[in-house]
Amino acid sequence: MSLELPHDILSQCAERFAQLPKDAVIGVAVSGGSDSVALLLSLRAAMPQADLRAATVDHGLRADAKAEAQWVSALCAKLGVAHSTLSVSDLPKGPNLQARARSARYDALAAWGHDMACSCICLGHSQTDVAENFLIRLARGSGVDGLSVMRGRWTERGMEWLRPLLEVSRAELQAFLRAQGQGWCDDPSNEDPAFMRVRMRQAAPDLDALGLTSLRLAKTATRMGYVQEALEYSVRGLWPQVAQIDVTDVLFDREALSRLPREYVERMVSDALNWISGQPYRPRNSALLRAIAAKKTATLHGCVLIPQPENLLRISREFSAVEGVVAPAGTTWDGRISITKYQKSYEIRALGPSGLAQCPQWRESGRPRLALLASPSLWQGETLLAAPMAHFGPKDMLKVVSPPWE
Protein backbone atom coordinates (compact mmCIF):
# COMPACT_ATOMS: atom_id res chain seq x y z
CA MET A 1 0.00 0.00 0.00
CA SER A 2 1.50 3.33 -1.05
CA LEU A 3 0.58 6.12 1.32
CA GLU A 4 1.53 9.77 1.45
CA LEU A 5 0.64 11.98 4.36
CA PRO A 6 1.66 15.58 5.12
CA HIS A 7 4.26 16.28 7.78
CA ASP A 8 5.83 12.88 7.04
CA ILE A 9 3.35 11.25 9.40
CA LEU A 10 4.41 7.73 8.51
CA SER A 11 7.95 8.46 9.68
CA GLN A 12 6.54 10.03 12.83
CA CYS A 13 4.45 6.94 13.53
CA ALA A 14 7.41 4.64 13.03
CA GLU A 15 9.61 6.84 15.24
CA ARG A 16 7.09 7.01 18.07
CA PHE A 17 6.92 3.23 18.29
CA ALA A 18 10.60 2.52 17.64
CA GLN A 19 11.30 1.81 21.31
CA LEU A 20 8.54 -0.77 21.64
CA PRO A 21 9.51 -4.46 21.55
CA LYS A 22 9.08 -6.04 18.13
CA ASP A 23 6.39 -8.34 19.50
CA ALA A 24 4.47 -5.48 21.14
CA VAL A 25 0.71 -5.37 20.67
CA ILE A 26 -0.52 -1.92 19.60
CA GLY A 27 -4.16 -1.07 20.19
CA VAL A 28 -6.05 1.36 17.94
CA ALA A 29 -9.42 2.94 18.74
CA VAL A 30 -11.37 3.16 15.48
CA SER A 31 -14.82 4.75 15.47
CA GLY A 32 -15.15 4.72 11.70
CA GLY A 33 -14.70 8.49 11.38
CA SER A 34 -12.10 9.96 9.07
CA ASP A 35 -9.48 10.65 11.76
CA SER A 36 -9.46 7.17 13.26
CA VAL A 37 -9.62 5.45 9.86
CA ALA A 38 -6.64 7.51 8.70
CA LEU A 39 -4.82 6.53 11.91
CA LEU A 40 -5.48 2.84 11.29
CA LEU A 41 -4.22 2.99 7.70
CA SER A 42 -1.19 5.06 8.73
CA LEU A 43 -0.14 2.63 11.43
CA ARG A 44 -0.65 -0.36 9.17
CA ALA A 45 1.54 1.22 6.49
CA ALA A 46 4.19 2.59 8.87
CA MET A 47 4.57 -0.72 10.72
CA PRO A 48 3.48 -3.54 8.41
CA GLN A 49 4.85 -6.21 10.77
CA ALA A 50 3.31 -4.82 13.94
CA ASP A 51 0.62 -6.71 15.84
CA LEU A 52 -2.23 -4.20 15.55
CA ARG A 53 -5.52 -4.71 17.37
CA ALA A 54 -8.48 -2.41 16.73
CA ALA A 55 -11.53 -1.70 18.86
CA THR A 56 -14.77 0.17 18.22
CA VAL A 57 -16.89 1.35 21.14
CA ASP A 58 -20.68 1.20 20.76
CA HIS A 59 -22.34 3.35 23.41
CA GLY A 60 -25.80 2.22 22.36
CA LEU A 61 -26.81 5.86 21.87
CA ARG A 62 -27.32 5.82 18.09
CA ALA A 63 -29.13 3.37 15.83
CA ASP A 64 -26.29 3.49 13.26
CA ALA A 65 -23.54 2.63 15.77
CA LYS A 66 -23.82 -1.13 15.29
CA ALA A 67 -23.61 -0.84 11.50
CA GLU A 68 -20.58 1.46 11.82
CA ALA A 69 -18.84 -1.06 14.06
CA GLN A 70 -19.53 -3.76 11.46
CA TRP A 71 -18.10 -1.49 8.74
CA VAL A 72 -14.91 -1.00 10.78
CA SER A 73 -14.70 -4.74 11.36
CA ALA A 74 -14.84 -5.38 7.61
CA LEU A 75 -12.14 -2.76 6.97
CA CYS A 76 -9.91 -4.33 9.63
CA ALA A 77 -10.37 -7.77 8.09
CA LYS A 78 -9.25 -6.33 4.74
CA LEU A 79 -6.13 -4.88 6.43
CA GLY A 80 -5.38 -7.99 8.43
CA VAL A 81 -6.07 -6.32 11.77
CA ALA A 82 -7.95 -8.10 14.57
CA HIS A 83 -11.06 -6.15 15.58
CA SER A 84 -13.33 -6.06 18.63
CA THR A 85 -16.62 -4.23 19.22
CA LEU A 86 -16.97 -2.99 22.80
CA SER A 87 -20.54 -2.44 23.95
CA VAL A 88 -21.02 0.19 26.64
CA SER A 89 -24.38 0.43 28.33
CA ASP A 90 -25.83 2.05 31.44
CA LEU A 91 -23.86 5.29 31.30
CA PRO A 92 -23.64 6.99 34.71
CA LYS A 93 -26.35 9.55 35.39
CA GLY A 94 -25.65 13.26 35.26
CA PRO A 95 -25.22 16.23 32.92
CA ASN A 96 -22.90 16.46 29.91
CA LEU A 97 -23.68 13.32 27.95
CA GLN A 98 -20.54 13.63 25.83
CA ALA A 99 -18.27 13.74 28.90
CA ARG A 100 -19.98 10.72 30.45
CA ALA A 101 -19.76 8.78 27.18
CA ARG A 102 -16.09 9.71 26.83
CA SER A 103 -15.28 8.46 30.33
CA ALA A 104 -17.12 5.19 29.69
CA ARG A 105 -15.33 4.84 26.35
CA TYR A 106 -11.91 5.18 27.95
CA ASP A 107 -12.88 2.69 30.65
CA ALA A 108 -13.94 0.15 28.02
CA LEU A 109 -10.85 0.71 25.87
CA ALA A 110 -8.52 0.39 28.87
CA ALA A 111 -10.13 -2.89 29.96
CA TRP A 112 -9.91 -4.20 26.39
CA GLY A 113 -6.28 -3.06 26.13
CA HIS A 114 -5.37 -4.98 29.26
CA ASP A 115 -7.17 -8.09 27.98
CA MET A 116 -5.27 -7.83 24.68
CA ALA A 117 -1.95 -7.20 26.49
CA CYS A 118 -1.55 -3.95 24.52
CA SER A 119 1.59 -1.93 25.11
CA CYS A 120 -0.41 1.21 24.26
CA ILE A 121 -3.67 2.37 22.70
CA CYS A 122 -3.63 4.93 19.87
CA LEU A 123 -6.34 7.55 19.41
CA GLY A 124 -7.11 9.41 16.18
CA HIS A 125 -7.31 12.97 17.46
CA SER A 126 -6.04 15.51 14.95
CA GLN A 127 -4.82 19.10 14.84
CA THR A 128 -8.43 20.11 14.24
CA ASP A 129 -9.39 18.55 17.59
CA VAL A 130 -6.61 20.55 19.25
CA ALA A 131 -8.01 23.79 17.80
CA GLU A 132 -11.62 22.95 18.70
CA ASN A 133 -10.61 21.93 22.20
CA PHE A 134 -8.74 25.23 22.61
CA LEU A 135 -11.82 27.25 21.58
CA ILE A 136 -14.14 25.28 23.86
CA ARG A 137 -11.85 25.77 26.83
CA LEU A 138 -11.43 29.45 25.95
CA ALA A 139 -15.21 29.89 25.93
CA ARG A 140 -15.34 28.30 29.39
CA GLY A 141 -12.72 30.67 30.76
CA SER A 142 -10.05 28.01 31.26
CA GLY A 143 -6.55 28.85 32.43
CA VAL A 144 -3.17 27.63 31.21
CA ASP A 145 -3.84 23.93 31.75
CA GLY A 146 -7.15 23.97 29.90
CA LEU A 147 -5.73 25.91 26.97
CA SER A 148 -2.64 23.73 26.60
CA VAL A 149 -2.25 21.37 23.67
CA MET A 150 -3.84 17.95 23.98
CA ARG A 151 -1.43 15.38 25.37
CA GLY A 152 0.30 13.28 22.76
CA ARG A 153 1.36 10.58 25.20
CA TRP A 154 0.24 9.82 28.75
CA THR A 155 -0.62 7.01 31.17
CA GLU A 156 -4.06 6.61 32.69
CA ARG A 157 -6.21 3.70 33.87
CA GLY A 158 -3.07 1.59 33.89
CA MET A 159 -2.65 2.01 30.12
CA GLU A 160 -0.39 4.14 27.93
CA TRP A 161 -2.26 6.30 25.39
CA LEU A 162 -0.90 7.94 22.24
CA ARG A 163 -2.23 10.47 19.74
CA PRO A 164 0.10 10.23 16.71
CA LEU A 165 -1.88 12.60 14.43
CA LEU A 166 -1.99 15.81 16.46
CA GLU A 167 0.07 17.69 13.86
CA VAL A 168 -2.22 16.84 10.94
CA SER A 169 -5.54 18.58 10.24
CA ARG A 170 -8.78 16.74 9.56
CA ALA A 171 -8.92 18.22 6.05
CA GLU A 172 -5.48 16.76 5.32
CA LEU A 173 -6.48 13.37 6.68
CA GLN A 174 -9.65 13.30 4.61
CA ALA A 175 -7.69 14.28 1.50
CA PHE A 176 -5.31 11.43 2.26
CA LEU A 177 -8.20 8.95 2.51
CA ARG A 178 -9.78 10.16 -0.73
CA ALA A 179 -6.45 9.73 -2.51
CA GLN A 180 -6.46 6.10 -1.35
CA GLY A 181 -10.06 5.57 -2.40
CA GLN A 182 -10.90 4.91 1.24
CA GLY A 183 -14.22 6.03 2.68
CA TRP A 184 -15.26 6.61 6.28
CA CYS A 185 -18.41 6.89 8.37
CA ASP A 186 -20.03 10.24 9.13
CA ASP A 187 -21.56 10.51 12.60
CA PRO A 188 -24.73 12.67 12.32
CA SER A 189 -24.13 14.00 15.85
CA ASN A 190 -21.13 15.83 14.40
CA GLU A 191 -23.64 18.15 12.72
CA ASP A 192 -25.86 18.68 15.77
CA PRO A 193 -25.53 22.31 16.94
CA ALA A 194 -26.71 21.26 20.39
CA PHE A 195 -23.08 20.35 21.08
CA MET A 196 -20.57 23.16 21.60
CA ARG A 197 -17.87 21.32 19.64
CA VAL A 198 -20.16 21.28 16.61
CA ARG A 199 -20.89 24.99 16.96
CA MET A 200 -17.17 25.69 17.10
CA ARG A 201 -16.69 23.57 13.98
CA GLN A 202 -19.42 25.43 12.14
CA ALA A 203 -17.82 28.75 13.09
CA ALA A 204 -14.47 27.71 11.59
CA PRO A 205 -14.89 29.58 8.26
CA ASP A 206 -15.56 32.87 10.04
CA LEU A 207 -12.64 32.28 12.38
CA ASP A 208 -10.36 31.44 9.46
CA ALA A 209 -11.23 34.80 7.89
CA LEU A 210 -10.02 36.49 11.09
CA GLY A 211 -6.75 34.59 11.03
CA LEU A 212 -7.84 32.16 13.74
CA THR A 213 -7.12 29.07 11.67
CA SER A 214 -6.83 25.59 13.12
CA LEU A 215 -3.09 25.75 12.58
CA ARG A 216 -2.76 29.09 14.40
CA LEU A 217 -4.94 27.91 17.30
CA ALA A 218 -3.02 24.65 17.57
CA LYS A 219 0.28 26.55 17.67
CA THR A 220 -1.08 28.76 20.44
CA ALA A 221 -2.17 25.66 22.37
CA THR A 222 1.36 24.30 21.96
CA ARG A 223 2.80 27.54 23.35
CA MET A 224 0.44 27.27 26.30
CA GLY A 225 1.77 23.77 26.83
CA TYR A 226 5.27 25.20 27.19
CA VAL A 227 3.95 27.67 29.75
CA GLN A 228 2.32 24.80 31.62
CA GLU A 229 5.64 22.94 31.71
CA ALA A 230 7.40 26.03 33.06
CA LEU A 231 4.81 26.48 35.81
CA GLU A 232 5.04 22.83 36.85
CA TYR A 233 8.83 23.09 36.94
CA SER A 234 8.83 26.19 39.13
CA VAL A 235 6.10 24.93 41.46
CA ARG A 236 7.90 21.65 42.15
CA GLY A 237 10.56 23.39 44.24
CA LEU A 238 7.97 25.28 46.33
CA TRP A 239 6.21 22.31 47.90
CA PRO A 240 8.53 21.89 50.91
CA GLN A 241 8.02 25.55 51.77
CA VAL A 242 4.22 25.50 51.90
CA ALA A 243 3.02 21.93 52.47
CA GLN A 244 3.76 18.63 54.13
CA ILE A 245 2.36 15.12 53.70
CA ASP A 246 0.64 13.66 56.74
CA VAL A 247 0.29 9.97 55.77
CA THR A 248 -2.62 10.31 53.32
CA ASP A 249 -3.44 13.99 53.91
CA VAL A 250 -1.83 17.24 52.77
CA LEU A 251 -1.25 20.09 55.24
CA PHE A 252 -0.84 23.56 53.76
CA ASP A 253 0.63 26.56 55.56
CA ARG A 254 -1.93 29.25 54.73
CA GLU A 255 0.49 32.07 55.50
CA ALA A 256 3.11 30.64 53.14
CA LEU A 257 0.44 30.07 50.49
CA SER A 258 -0.71 33.67 50.72
CA ARG A 259 2.74 34.88 49.66
CA LEU A 260 2.66 32.93 46.39
CA PRO A 261 1.17 34.05 43.05
CA ARG A 262 -2.46 33.00 42.74
CA GLU A 263 -1.70 30.64 39.83
CA TYR A 264 0.74 28.72 42.03
CA VAL A 265 -1.79 28.46 44.86
CA GLU A 266 -4.54 27.15 42.59
CA ARG A 267 -2.19 24.68 40.95
CA MET A 268 -0.79 23.28 44.20
CA VAL A 269 -4.12 22.92 45.97
CA SER A 270 -5.62 21.31 42.85
CA ASP A 271 -2.71 18.87 42.69
CA ALA A 272 -3.30 17.94 46.33
CA LEU A 273 -7.02 17.41 45.69
CA ASN A 274 -6.28 15.22 42.67
CA TRP A 275 -3.71 13.10 44.53
CA ILE A 276 -6.11 12.49 47.41
CA SER A 277 -9.25 11.90 45.32
CA GLY A 278 -7.62 10.14 42.37
CA GLN A 279 -9.46 12.38 39.92
CA PRO A 280 -7.49 13.36 36.79
CA TYR A 281 -9.06 16.79 36.27
CA ARG A 282 -8.90 19.94 38.35
CA PRO A 283 -12.06 21.20 40.07
CA ARG A 284 -13.81 24.25 38.71
CA ASN A 285 -11.82 27.36 39.46
CA SER A 286 -14.65 29.22 41.20
CA ALA A 287 -15.33 26.30 43.56
CA LEU A 288 -11.62 25.90 44.23
CA LEU A 289 -11.17 29.55 45.23
CA ARG A 290 -14.19 29.42 47.56
CA ALA A 291 -12.88 26.30 49.27
CA ILE A 292 -9.39 27.75 49.75
CA ALA A 293 -10.73 30.96 51.26
CA ALA A 294 -13.35 29.26 53.48
CA LYS A 295 -12.90 29.68 57.22
CA LYS A 296 -15.01 26.59 57.88
CA THR A 297 -14.70 23.03 56.66
CA ALA A 298 -15.57 22.70 52.98
CA THR A 299 -16.05 19.71 50.68
CA LEU A 300 -14.70 19.62 47.14
CA HIS A 301 -13.60 17.03 44.59
CA GLY A 302 -14.25 14.09 46.91
CA CYS A 303 -12.16 15.73 49.64
CA VAL A 304 -12.66 17.82 52.77
CA LEU A 305 -10.68 21.00 53.40
CA ILE A 306 -10.39 21.48 57.16
CA PRO A 307 -9.00 24.68 58.73
CA GLN A 308 -6.56 23.76 61.53
CA PRO A 309 -4.82 25.62 64.35
CA GLU A 310 -1.66 27.59 63.56
CA ASN A 311 -3.20 28.77 60.28
CA LEU A 312 -2.98 25.35 58.61
CA LEU A 313 -5.31 23.90 56.00
CA ARG A 314 -5.71 20.13 56.00
CA ILE A 315 -7.00 18.32 52.90
CA SER A 316 -8.34 14.82 53.58
CA ARG A 317 -10.45 12.27 51.78
CA GLU A 318 -14.20 12.72 52.15
CA PHE A 319 -15.63 9.82 54.15
CA SER A 320 -18.73 9.47 51.98
CA ALA A 321 -16.47 8.93 48.94
CA VAL A 322 -14.82 5.83 50.44
CA GLU A 323 -17.46 4.56 52.84
CA GLY A 324 -18.07 0.92 51.96
CA VAL A 325 -14.99 0.71 49.68
CA VAL A 326 -13.03 -2.46 50.50
CA ALA A 327 -9.70 -3.61 49.05
CA PRO A 328 -8.75 -7.25 49.65
CA ALA A 329 -5.12 -8.13 50.32
CA GLY A 330 -2.97 -7.75 47.21
CA THR A 331 -5.03 -4.90 45.75
CA THR A 332 -4.96 -1.12 46.08
CA TRP A 333 -7.47 0.84 48.15
CA ASP A 334 -8.70 4.18 46.87
CA GLY A 335 -6.05 4.23 44.17
CA ARG A 336 -3.00 4.79 46.42
CA ILE A 337 -2.97 2.62 49.57
CA SER A 338 -1.83 -1.00 49.79
CA ILE A 339 -0.74 -3.52 52.44
CA THR A 340 2.96 -4.12 53.10
CA LYS A 341 2.64 -7.25 55.24
CA TYR A 342 -0.54 -9.17 54.82
CA GLN A 343 -2.47 -12.38 54.85
CA LYS A 344 -5.18 -13.22 52.33
CA SER A 345 -7.87 -12.47 54.89
CA TYR A 346 -6.73 -8.85 55.39
CA GLU A 347 -8.76 -5.95 53.99
CA ILE A 348 -8.28 -2.19 53.76
CA ARG A 349 -11.27 0.00 54.56
CA ALA A 350 -12.00 3.53 55.68
CA LEU A 351 -11.75 3.65 59.48
CA GLY A 352 -15.29 4.96 59.91
CA PRO A 353 -17.14 5.57 63.20
CA SER A 354 -17.00 1.93 64.35
CA GLY A 355 -13.27 1.72 63.74
CA LEU A 356 -12.57 5.06 65.39
CA ALA A 357 -14.42 3.85 68.48
CA GLN A 358 -11.77 1.12 68.80
CA CYS A 359 -8.94 3.70 68.81
CA PRO A 360 -8.82 5.14 72.37
CA GLN A 361 -5.77 7.30 71.63
CA TRP A 362 -7.03 8.95 68.43
CA ARG A 363 -7.20 12.40 70.04
CA GLU A 364 -3.50 12.19 70.84
CA SER A 365 -2.82 12.11 67.08
CA GLY A 366 -3.86 15.76 66.86
CA ARG A 367 -5.82 14.98 63.73
CA PRO A 368 -9.49 15.99 63.37
CA ARG A 369 -12.17 13.34 63.62
CA LEU A 370 -13.45 14.13 60.14
CA ALA A 371 -10.07 13.29 58.62
CA LEU A 372 -9.69 10.09 60.64
CA LEU A 373 -13.07 8.71 59.56
CA ALA A 374 -11.84 8.47 55.95
CA SER A 375 -8.31 7.36 56.84
CA PRO A 376 -7.19 3.89 55.68
CA SER A 377 -7.29 1.05 58.20
CA LEU A 378 -6.45 -2.64 58.11
CA TRP A 379 -9.01 -5.26 59.12
CA GLN A 380 -9.31 -9.01 59.48
CA GLY A 381 -13.01 -9.65 59.39
CA GLU A 382 -14.47 -7.35 62.05
CA THR A 383 -11.18 -7.07 63.92
CA LEU A 384 -9.28 -3.82 63.49
CA LEU A 385 -5.55 -4.50 63.08
CA ALA A 386 -4.09 -1.09 62.27
CA ALA A 387 -5.18 2.52 61.88
CA PRO A 388 -1.93 4.48 61.59
CA MET A 389 -3.47 7.95 61.54
CA ALA A 390 -5.51 7.19 64.68
CA HIS A 391 -2.50 5.85 66.64
CA PHE A 392 -3.72 2.28 66.63
CA GLY A 393 -1.64 -0.81 65.85
CA PRO A 394 1.58 -1.10 63.80
CA LYS A 395 2.45 1.94 61.70
CA ASP A 396 4.20 0.08 58.88
CA MET A 397 1.41 -2.20 57.64
CA LEU A 398 -0.01 0.27 55.11
CA LYS A 399 1.91 1.79 52.20
CA VAL A 400 0.85 5.06 50.55
CA VAL A 401 1.82 6.00 46.99
CA SER A 402 3.93 9.16 47.03
CA PRO A 403 2.37 12.30 45.50
CA PRO A 404 3.56 13.24 42.01
CA TRP A 405 5.35 16.37 43.20
CA GLU A 406 7.77 14.44 45.45
C-alpha positions in Angstrom: 0.0 0.0 0.0 1.5 3.3 -1.1 0.6 6.1 1.3 1.5 9.8 1.5 0.6 12.0 4.4 1.7 15.6 5.1 4.3 16.3 7.8 5.8 12.9 7.0 3.4 11.3 9.4 4.4 7.7 8.5 8.0 8.5 9.7 6.5 10.0 12.8 4.5 6.9 13.5 7.4 4.6 13.0 9.6 6.8 15.2 7.1 7.0 18.1 6.9 3.2 18.3 10.6 2.5 17.6 11.3 1.8 21.3 8.5 -0.8 21.6 9.5 -4.5 21.5 9.1 -6.0 18.1 6.4 -8.3 19.5 4.5 -5.5 21.1 0.7 -5.4 20.7 -0.5 -1.9 19.6 -4.2 -1.1 20.2 -6.1 1.4 17.9 -9.4 2.9 18.7 -11.4 3.2 15.5 -14.8 4.7 15.5 -15.1 4.7 11.7 -14.7 8.5 11.4 -12.1 10.0 9.1 -9.5 10.7 11.8 -9.5 7.2 13.3 -9.6 5.4 9.9 -6.6 7.5 8.7 -4.8 6.5 11.9 -5.5 2.8 11.3 -4.2 3.0 7.7 -1.2 5.1 8.7 -0.1 2.6 11.4 -0.6 -0.4 9.2 1.5 1.2 6.5 4.2 2.6 8.9 4.6 -0.7 10.7 3.5 -3.5 8.4 4.8 -6.2 10.8 3.3 -4.8 13.9 0.6 -6.7 15.8 -2.2 -4.2 15.6 -5.5 -4.7 17.4 -8.5 -2.4 16.7 -11.5 -1.7 18.9 -14.8 0.2 18.2 -16.9 1.4 21.1 -20.7 1.2 20.8 -22.3 3.4 23.4 -25.8 2.2 22.4 -26.8 5.9 21.9 -27.3 5.8 18.1 -29.1 3.4 15.8 -26.3 3.5 13.3 -23.5 2.6 15.8 -23.8 -1.1 15.3 -23.6 -0.8 11.5 -20.6 1.5 11.8 -18.8 -1.1 14.1 -19.5 -3.8 11.5 -18.1 -1.5 8.7 -14.9 -1.0 10.8 -14.7 -4.7 11.4 -14.8 -5.4 7.6 -12.1 -2.8 7.0 -9.9 -4.3 9.6 -10.4 -7.8 8.1 -9.2 -6.3 4.7 -6.1 -4.9 6.4 -5.4 -8.0 8.4 -6.1 -6.3 11.8 -7.9 -8.1 14.6 -11.1 -6.2 15.6 -13.3 -6.1 18.6 -16.6 -4.2 19.2 -17.0 -3.0 22.8 -20.5 -2.4 23.9 -21.0 0.2 26.6 -24.4 0.4 28.3 -25.8 2.1 31.4 -23.9 5.3 31.3 -23.6 7.0 34.7 -26.4 9.5 35.4 -25.6 13.3 35.3 -25.2 16.2 32.9 -22.9 16.5 29.9 -23.7 13.3 27.9 -20.5 13.6 25.8 -18.3 13.7 28.9 -20.0 10.7 30.4 -19.8 8.8 27.2 -16.1 9.7 26.8 -15.3 8.5 30.3 -17.1 5.2 29.7 -15.3 4.8 26.3 -11.9 5.2 28.0 -12.9 2.7 30.7 -13.9 0.1 28.0 -10.9 0.7 25.9 -8.5 0.4 28.9 -10.1 -2.9 30.0 -9.9 -4.2 26.4 -6.3 -3.1 26.1 -5.4 -5.0 29.3 -7.2 -8.1 28.0 -5.3 -7.8 24.7 -2.0 -7.2 26.5 -1.5 -4.0 24.5 1.6 -1.9 25.1 -0.4 1.2 24.3 -3.7 2.4 22.7 -3.6 4.9 19.9 -6.3 7.5 19.4 -7.1 9.4 16.2 -7.3 13.0 17.5 -6.0 15.5 14.9 -4.8 19.1 14.8 -8.4 20.1 14.2 -9.4 18.5 17.6 -6.6 20.6 19.2 -8.0 23.8 17.8 -11.6 22.9 18.7 -10.6 21.9 22.2 -8.7 25.2 22.6 -11.8 27.2 21.6 -14.1 25.3 23.9 -11.8 25.8 26.8 -11.4 29.5 25.9 -15.2 29.9 25.9 -15.3 28.3 29.4 -12.7 30.7 30.8 -10.0 28.0 31.3 -6.5 28.8 32.4 -3.2 27.6 31.2 -3.8 23.9 31.7 -7.1 24.0 29.9 -5.7 25.9 27.0 -2.6 23.7 26.6 -2.2 21.4 23.7 -3.8 18.0 24.0 -1.4 15.4 25.4 0.3 13.3 22.8 1.4 10.6 25.2 0.2 9.8 28.8 -0.6 7.0 31.2 -4.1 6.6 32.7 -6.2 3.7 33.9 -3.1 1.6 33.9 -2.6 2.0 30.1 -0.4 4.1 27.9 -2.3 6.3 25.4 -0.9 7.9 22.2 -2.2 10.5 19.7 0.1 10.2 16.7 -1.9 12.6 14.4 -2.0 15.8 16.5 0.1 17.7 13.9 -2.2 16.8 10.9 -5.5 18.6 10.2 -8.8 16.7 9.6 -8.9 18.2 6.0 -5.5 16.8 5.3 -6.5 13.4 6.7 -9.7 13.3 4.6 -7.7 14.3 1.5 -5.3 11.4 2.3 -8.2 9.0 2.5 -9.8 10.2 -0.7 -6.4 9.7 -2.5 -6.5 6.1 -1.3 -10.1 5.6 -2.4 -10.9 4.9 1.2 -14.2 6.0 2.7 -15.3 6.6 6.3 -18.4 6.9 8.4 -20.0 10.2 9.1 -21.6 10.5 12.6 -24.7 12.7 12.3 -24.1 14.0 15.9 -21.1 15.8 14.4 -23.6 18.2 12.7 -25.9 18.7 15.8 -25.5 22.3 16.9 -26.7 21.3 20.4 -23.1 20.4 21.1 -20.6 23.2 21.6 -17.9 21.3 19.6 -20.2 21.3 16.6 -20.9 25.0 17.0 -17.2 25.7 17.1 -16.7 23.6 14.0 -19.4 25.4 12.1 -17.8 28.8 13.1 -14.5 27.7 11.6 -14.9 29.6 8.3 -15.6 32.9 10.0 -12.6 32.3 12.4 -10.4 31.4 9.5 -11.2 34.8 7.9 -10.0 36.5 11.1 -6.7 34.6 11.0 -7.8 32.2 13.7 -7.1 29.1 11.7 -6.8 25.6 13.1 -3.1 25.7 12.6 -2.8 29.1 14.4 -4.9 27.9 17.3 -3.0 24.6 17.6 0.3 26.5 17.7 -1.1 28.8 20.4 -2.2 25.7 22.4 1.4 24.3 22.0 2.8 27.5 23.4 0.4 27.3 26.3 1.8 23.8 26.8 5.3 25.2 27.2 3.9 27.7 29.8 2.3 24.8 31.6 5.6 22.9 31.7 7.4 26.0 33.1 4.8 26.5 35.8 5.0 22.8 36.9 8.8 23.1 36.9 8.8 26.2 39.1 6.1 24.9 41.5 7.9 21.7 42.1 10.6 23.4 44.2 8.0 25.3 46.3 6.2 22.3 47.9 8.5 21.9 50.9 8.0 25.6 51.8 4.2 25.5 51.9 3.0 21.9 52.5 3.8 18.6 54.1 2.4 15.1 53.7 0.6 13.7 56.7 0.3 10.0 55.8 -2.6 10.3 53.3 -3.4 14.0 53.9 -1.8 17.2 52.8 -1.2 20.1 55.2 -0.8 23.6 53.8 0.6 26.6 55.6 -1.9 29.2 54.7 0.5 32.1 55.5 3.1 30.6 53.1 0.4 30.1 50.5 -0.7 33.7 50.7 2.7 34.9 49.7 2.7 32.9 46.4 1.2 34.0 43.1 -2.5 33.0 42.7 -1.7 30.6 39.8 0.7 28.7 42.0 -1.8 28.5 44.9 -4.5 27.2 42.6 -2.2 24.7 40.9 -0.8 23.3 44.2 -4.1 22.9 46.0 -5.6 21.3 42.8 -2.7 18.9 42.7 -3.3 17.9 46.3 -7.0 17.4 45.7 -6.3 15.2 42.7 -3.7 13.1 44.5 -6.1 12.5 47.4 -9.2 11.9 45.3 -7.6 10.1 42.4 -9.5 12.4 39.9 -7.5 13.4 36.8 -9.1 16.8 36.3 -8.9 19.9 38.3 -12.1 21.2 40.1 -13.8 24.2 38.7 -11.8 27.4 39.5 -14.7 29.2 41.2 -15.3 26.3 43.6 -11.6 25.9 44.2 -11.2 29.5 45.2 -14.2 29.4 47.6 -12.9 26.3 49.3 -9.4 27.7 49.7 -10.7 31.0 51.3 -13.3 29.3 53.5 -12.9 29.7 57.2 -15.0 26.6 57.9 -14.7 23.0 56.7 -15.6 22.7 53.0 -16.1 19.7 50.7 -14.7 19.6 47.1 -13.6 17.0 44.6 -14.2 14.1 46.9 -12.2 15.7 49.6 -12.7 17.8 52.8 -10.7 21.0 53.4 -10.4 21.5 57.2 -9.0 24.7 58.7 -6.6 23.8 61.5 -4.8 25.6 64.4 -1.7 27.6 63.6 -3.2 28.8 60.3 -3.0 25.3 58.6 -5.3 23.9 56.0 -5.7 20.1 56.0 -7.0 18.3 52.9 -8.3 14.8 53.6 -10.5 12.3 51.8 -14.2 12.7 52.2 -15.6 9.8 54.2 -18.7 9.5 52.0 -16.5 8.9 48.9 -14.8 5.8 50.4 -17.5 4.6 52.8 -18.1 0.9 52.0 -15.0 0.7 49.7 -13.0 -2.5 50.5 -9.7 -3.6 49.1 -8.7 -7.2 49.7 -5.1 -8.1 50.3 -3.0 -7.8 47.2 -5.0 -4.9 45.7 -5.0 -1.1 46.1 -7.5 0.8 48.2 -8.7 4.2 46.9 -6.1 4.2 44.2 -3.0 4.8 46.4 -3.0 2.6 49.6 -1.8 -1.0 49.8 -0.7 -3.5 52.4 3.0 -4.1 53.1 2.6 -7.2 55.2 -0.5 -9.2 54.8 -2.5 -12.4 54.8 -5.2 -13.2 52.3 -7.9 -12.5 54.9 -6.7 -8.9 55.4 -8.8 -6.0 54.0 -8.3 -2.2 53.8 -11.3 0.0 54.6 -12.0 3.5 55.7 -11.7 3.6 59.5 -15.3 5.0 59.9 -17.1 5.6 63.2 -17.0 1.9 64.4 -13.3 1.7 63.7 -12.6 5.1 65.4 -14.4 3.9 68.5 -11.8 1.1 68.8 -8.9 3.7 68.8 -8.8 5.1 72.4 -5.8 7.3 71.6 -7.0 8.9 68.4 -7.2 12.4 70.0 -3.5 12.2 70.8 -2.8 12.1 67.1 -3.9 15.8 66.9 -5.8 15.0 63.7 -9.5 16.0 63.4 -12.2 13.3 63.6 -13.5 14.1 60.1 -10.1 13.3 58.6 -9.7 10.1 60.6 -13.1 8.7 59.6 -11.8 8.5 55.9 -8.3 7.4 56.8 -7.2 3.9 55.7 -7.3 1.1 58.2 -6.4 -2.6 58.1 -9.0 -5.3 59.1 -9.3 -9.0 59.5 -13.0 -9.6 59.4 -14.5 -7.3 62.0 -11.2 -7.1 63.9 -9.3 -3.8 63.5 -5.6 -4.5 63.1 -4.1 -1.1 62.3 -5.2 2.5 61.9 -1.9 4.5 61.6 -3.5 8.0 61.5 -5.5 7.2 64.7 -2.5 5.9 66.6 -3.7 2.3 66.6 -1.6 -0.8 65.8 1.6 -1.1 63.8 2.5 1.9 61.7 4.2 0.1 58.9 1.4 -2.2 57.6 0.0 0.3 55.1 1.9 1.8 52.2 0.9 5.1 50.6 1.8 6.0 47.0 3.9 9.2 47.0 2.4 12.3 45.5 3.6 13.2 42.0 5.4 16.4 43.2 7.8 14.4 45.4 
